Structure formats: structure tokens, C-alpha cells
Amino acid sequence: MTAGSGNESRKSGNSSSISISSRSLAALRGRSAPEQRSWRNGIFKVIEKMTTGLSQGEFNIDRMCWLAGVSRASYYRHWLDSAPRRAETGLRDLIQKVALGNAHYGYRRIGALLRREGWQVNHKCVLRIMREDNLLCLRTRSFVPGTTNSRHGWQVVPNLARA
């Protein structure tokens, strides 16, 4: 037995195990569009769970997508639809708590508080979230004394300078 023959058998054994898993995944894929979509979303969730927290050199997203038989671009499209919303949920919750606790805090003041707490957020993002959730601050009205008494018995003369 030569060293080359051992490598060849190992390569063929490796490819058969990959093809078996690919065949089994293809069998579960489904026939209708909704079945395929739910299968693909399930595959994407598995890939995301398996790739989070991995060190370099283990399976990467490219390899996992290739093994599952899905395109890497579709995985990233799916990720862009779901991941940023999850990241924004915690920020939105904190902004709501601060804004409801301090009704007169504006977006600039809330943004400064968030940055002090360690959140990396700019004023435009805070303003957008506050606008979407209808959390803009209550403005204090300036005091204007009521000096005009319009209920008098005297004759009202028209203003000829404005006419």
C-alpha cells in the first residue's frame, strides 16, 4: 500500500460524506416556494449559530454555505434583514426608558447620556428612533404675560399703518 493510495481513499471518503450530507439536505429542501423558504431560513439560523464565537481556522460562513448548498450572498441578504433590527432593539429600549423617565430630555441630551454609558450612537440615530416612537421632548412654553384686554367698551380703531 502506497502513501498516495491512502490519500486517495481519504479524499474519496471525504467527498462521499459531503455528498451524502448534501443529498440529505437536498431531500429536506421541499418542493414548493414556502417550503424552500422556510428550509433556507432554518439553514441560515444553523449557520449563524455555528459560526458565532468560533475561532479562526474553524468552519467559516463561506464553507458552511457551500456545504449546505446555499449561496453566500443569500445568507448575507438574510443576515442584513434580521441582525441590524436585533441590535437596535436594545438601544430602542434604553432610549424609551430614558425618554419616558425624563420628559424634557431632547435627542441631544439622550444621545450624550447613551455615549457616557458606552453606547456608540450618533444624534441622527437617536432622533430617528425618538421620532418613530413619538418620544420627542415636551417643550417648555415661554412665559408671555396677557397684557391686552380685548373685552373693553371702547371703540376699536383700525390700524392705518398696516392697511
Beta strands, then each sheet from edge to edge (+ up, - down):
end
